[in-house]
Amino acid sequence: MRSFQQLVVTANRIAAEFNGSRDTCILTSFALHNVLQRLGYNSRPLRIEAAIFPNDQKLSGNILGSIERGARRAASPDMWWGHLGVVVDNDWLLDPTLDQANKKEWSRTIHVGPLAVRLEEKFWAGWGSILGRVLINRDCSAIAGCRK
């Protein structure tokens, strides 16, 4: 896990410097996937939903890549309403741009960074939507999901 966590942090840092922005999940995830493939890992990009929920009830959470269907306004030019991560061997979910979910009004203890999380078997056993909860720290948790 430590090496995957180091990879997502490095990918995040380089992408932010190169692109001047944190909302680059497509570019960053494909670059990370390319690096993983070159290192011999079986990886693939995966459209995901990532939701960050502060444990403080007074603060609202943030959702990246909502999978919900229905009418929605068009995304800004060169943007996408989805969110992309990378799966390695169906065992690891890597989200190198999870930090784009952070809100300015949140305290630093709530802010999240890039994430590498080992998936439980039940992550892939869901019906329609796949969800997994991750405790980021004592002040915040995340939910990651994808649609089959």
C-alpha angles and dihedrals in degrees: 000000000000093000092048090049090050090049094053092046091049092046090050094049095047093045093049091050094044098043099031089228142076097219096083102110095144097050094039095046093048091048090049091047089052092052092048091050090051089051089054100256123140099236138154137181113255130194105234143171116228120189124187118201122186111216088229104096091209091066125073122228129232131232125204118201101002109210094202114122125226142080116330135161118262119271118251116271112289090011134107131206091222131083128224132206135161130253120206117203089331084281102089134044114203121193109181094177103042089120090075086078092067116113124215092232093058119097118246090255090064097047115108130209134202112313138217112182131175110234124227118226091250089064088078096038096072126116114243097328125046118208135181127177121219125189104223096185137321090287102045145031134191135211120206124192146159137193120245 
